[in-house]
Amino acid sequence: MICETIEEFAEAIPRMGGVAGLDLGTKTIGVAVSDGLRSVATPLSTIKRKKFGLDAEALLKIVAERELKGLILGLPKNMDGTEGARCQSTRAFARNLSRLTDLPIGYWDERLSTVAAERAMLEADMSRAKRAEAIDHVAASFILQGALDRLRYLGAA
């Protein structure tokens, strides 16, 4: 089930249980997960993209192992709020994934999430190599944390 707004997503998920945040790139998928109370997003891993079937299998394995209740995909809007080719690709990924799972799938505007993640890692004095390795799942945690904060405001967390 694809939820176009965070409000729809809030209505579609149960009161308790973790959710995953995804930062979809062309070469990798950053994955972050929340705790069961949906207070904190934690970077988890980065999946190297191969083809959709293998990518989906890796994601759904994480979902099953952690008993997650929903997925939030970062929607890479342009700075003026319009949607370009990357948003279309993200929406296509969500449509294809929704055929393989009944979990609610929602979107969160991810503008500047990678910039924020990079800044946080610089402040933590991470080496360039470690930043390159972690940027995708740290960006996913920024995406997820934004959605969690909004869910809490809506009373769904």
Steps between C-alpha positions, in 0.01 A plus 500: 500500500649831391415802713545831320500707821649445843148532640385201289808308616419581863150356458629186325758386758429341838566703817815307590789356304804623318515646152783524249624805317658463157733730309478368143799574284594370158778281643397448862203498738563645844292332770414634843257355754304634795440351839159347573373823657610696192705754690848460353630422153821298491718451190512128421667409172556578136381260232702498178244514219501217249157456347157565645423139598822461699470847654141429609600161639773661715257767626220257577745279690581796728126572535428139601795467740409822680122458471464849354154650448564744214750656261581866443673583173689825465342698215779700329308813403670790327583800716195684358274213613439354155551134420749390238636174362639384837154534660349299214761229560421494873126476433561215252707317763214544751242369250712193425569439870130534587434196279724292729382618843182618671696742720405866476755694294522874551713787374698769678651806334871432517631837384834569671504169694835403345639846576387469864647150525832616354510794743429275799776259400745787450416628847564148632845524337448192282761429236409549135504121443265434793269782387481354148415159647231632737341793316205307354371338818569815704297699244226235533496564876449874442210420263348257750546731799314779319211264430503367859484853638200574278331172597545589867341840434206325332464268800604190303823436686 
